[in-house]
Amino acid sequence: MVLTVFEAASQLEKKGLLVRAKYDQSEKIISHLNDLMGQNVPDDLADFYRARIQKVNFFRALVPSWNPYVGWTMPQDEIELLKPHDAMPLFYDGCGSIYGLDLTPGLSTPSVYLFDHESADGGPTHAAGSSLARFLLLLAIQERAFEEGWPVRWELQIDPDLGSCSRAPPHWAVD
């Protein structure tokens, strides 16, 4: 079953695990990032901005914002950090690393990866979601899973395709 970003966001909002931005700047953000990246952002990423996701659980989203007085406020350093790896930053992980969406051309459903700040080459270290929608659901409960000691591979109950992400394996295959 294909899960959309809007469906995932709605599920999380009902559980009190998602905060939305007050104002909708999505079309301005999408247009700006299309120009900045030199390609159209994937549909899932456009939907992410249209859903106005600001926070999932305690993870803060890395979303550009427009202010008519100062212009763009952007996660510019993070964008520049992931640009050589064909990825767009989505969230901080809380420890200095970044979750980013794969922008490799030709993908119909891009995966989400963790880009560890301690990685030698800066590339993706492990898969965090086979799609942006599934990633949002995993992100919302990952801290709970850790605290409660859920079994290895618990993520497969929510994202059965996590092991098939092309650029890096899931964390249990790396650790």
Rosetta blueprint (number, residue, H / E / L):
1 M L
2 V L
3 L L
4 T L
5 V H
6 F H
7 E H
8 A H
9 A H
10 S H
11 Q H
12 L H
13 E H
14 K H
15 K L
16 G L
17 L L
18 L E
19 V E
20 R E
21 A L
22 K L
23 Y L
24 D L
25 Q L
26 S H
27 E H
28 K H
29 I H
30 I H
31 S H
32 H H
33 L H
34 N H
35 D H
36 L H
37 M H
38 G L
39 Q L
40 N L
41 V L
42 P L
43 D H
44 D H
45 L H
46 A H
47 D H
48 F H
49 Y H
50 R H
51 A L
52 R L
53 I E
54 Q E
55 K E
56 V E
57 N L
58 F L
59 F E
60 R E
61 A E
62 L L
63 V L
64 P L
65 S E
66 W E
67 N E
68 P L
69 Y L
70 V L
71 G E
72 W E
73 T E
74 M L
75 P L
76 Q H
77 D H
78 E H
79 I H
80 E H
81 L H
82 L H
83 K H
84 P H
85 H H
86 D L
87 A E
88 M E
89 P E
90 L E
91 F E
92 Y E
93 D L
94 G L
95 C L
96 G L
97 S L
98 I E
99 Y E
100 G E
101 L E
102 D E
103 L L
104 T L
105 P L
106 G L
107 L L
108 S L
109 T L
110 P L
111 S L
112 V E
113 Y E
114 L E
115 F E
116 D L
117 H L
118 E L
119 S L
120 A L
121 D L
122 G L
123 G L
124 P L
125 T L
126 H E
127 A E
128 A E
129 G E
130 S L
131 S L
132 L H
133 A H
134 R H
135 F H
136 L H
137 L H
138 L H
139 L H
140 A H
141 I H
142 Q H
143 E H
144 R H
145 A H
146 F H
147 E H
148 E H
149 G L
150 W L
151 P L
152 V L
153 R L
154 W H
155 E H
156 L H
157 Q H
158 I L
159 D L
160 P L
161 D L
162 L H
163 G H
164 S H
165 C L
166 S L
167 R L
168 A L
169 P L
170 P E
171 H H
172 W H
173 A H
174 V L
175 D L
